[in-house]
Amino acid sequence: EVQLLESGGGLVRPGGSLRLSCAASGFSFSNYAMSWVRQAPGKGLEWVSGISGNGDKTYYAASLKGRVTITRDPSKNTVTLQMNSLSADDTAMYYCVRDRYGAFPEYLQHWGQGTQVTVSS
Amino acid sequence: SSELTQEPAVSVALGQTVRITCQGDSLRNFYATWYQQKPGQTPEVVIYGNNNRPSGIPDRISGSSSGDTSSLTITGAQAEDEADYYCACRDSVGNQVVFGGGTKLTVL
């Protein structure tokens, strides 16, 4: 069974940084692209970033590029999202998502339960 | 352009047919993936590629595409189809994923 467990969310001050982690299990980790998708309270889905299965390609939403970095560690089966210069607009539930494919994250198949990020002073 | 435009809300009578559309330039080059999200749940793929349904998705849900518009059609809507529906696609350049704003479907 595919399991994705996010951690690292919490309350952070404007301008601060946060590192989200996703522990994956139940599948061959390096075979699948992974993404982070966020959803602000009462709002729609917003794709944040993705990384190919072997980690050689990373992808970022244009609106966030430069403030976020996605990495993956096949030795620990983890995906990490580093977020910098946070503002209130970054307040959202952040979901770790496993793709159906290995290259580009175009079929967001398995979703974790999310970790809440709140940016407030 | 990297935007995908959906109707904010659509309603359908029980048992009737409803179409939800998604419009954007990138749809001329890439297929949309459609996600269904029910309250308190994470999204689930209902349509991907050229009108493909994952296992477990009822065949009353179908997809189509023409030009810059992708459509999700529910034929004989059921109460359990009431949900938010999102389309998503690669952007025109192909290096990021863009979601539509979502359509809230109400089954009357």
Interface residues (C-beta under 8 A of the other chain):
Chain A: S35 G44 L45 E46 W47 G50 Y59 Y60 A61 A62 Y95 R100 F104 P105 E106 Y107 L108 Q109 W111 G112 Q113 G114
Chain B: S2 F30 T33 Y35 Q37 T42 P43 V45 Y48 D84 Y86 A88 R90 D91 G94 N95 Q96 V97 V98 F99 G100 G101 G102
